[in-house]
Amino acid sequence: MRVKDGIGAYGEQVAAEHLERAGFVVIERNWRCDIGEIDIVALDGATVVVCEVKTRSGLGFGSGLDAVTPEKLARQYRLARRWLESAGRADAQLRIDVIAVHRRGRHEPQIVHVRGAQ
């Protein structure tokens, strides 16, 4: 596994645990189709939440939030619609969240959760 992939997997695990502590139900991780991948699909009550997770081991390249461009969000919406169709939930209420996980050495990671990213 490449270092970048290991950092990403770490961040996705931290994000999934964060969501569960916040009362979400994680229903899918690393869902893929021909147009891309969704990191986490969760339920926040009746709302389907597609989460994009960005993990950084330092802030030299900016926050993980900085990596989520309008184009990236548009792609997440396309992926989310594809997931909803494949899961038989085309009529479900949908939200896109972004979770930035910043590793801080041996300290607890800093988590920034943006609900309803736009």
Summary of the structure (lengths in Angstrom):
residues: 118
radius of gyration: 13.9
end to end distance: 32.1
largest distance: 43.3
contacts: 341
relative contact order: 0.20
helix: 34%
strand: 40%
